[in-house]
Amino acid sequence: MLKKCIGDPSLILPTGSIKIKDNSSYEEVPVQILDRQVRRLRTKDVASVKVLWRTQFVEEATWEAEEDTKKRYPHHFESRGNAD
């Protein structure tokens, strides 16, 4: 049996600022680096950063490889300085 769904208007994101391409895709843009962690593997250390994306909430931030993120978005790391 199906029930009527009552949506939560606070979860609706405004789509005016998102530029959708012809193939129905869009590029997600990082807003801020929230955190940094280094995970120890067997033979090496892997640095990750927690990235807050433009159209997502803080709870939906993702962990990305720091090296790749630095290459694609170097301007987010310039303001951090050498706090490592």
Buried (B, 14 or more C-beta within 10 A) or exposed (E): EEEEEEEEEEEEEEEEEEEEEEEEEEEEEBBEBEEBEEEEEEEEEEBBBBBBBBBBEEEEBEBBEBEEBBEEBEEBEEEEEEEE
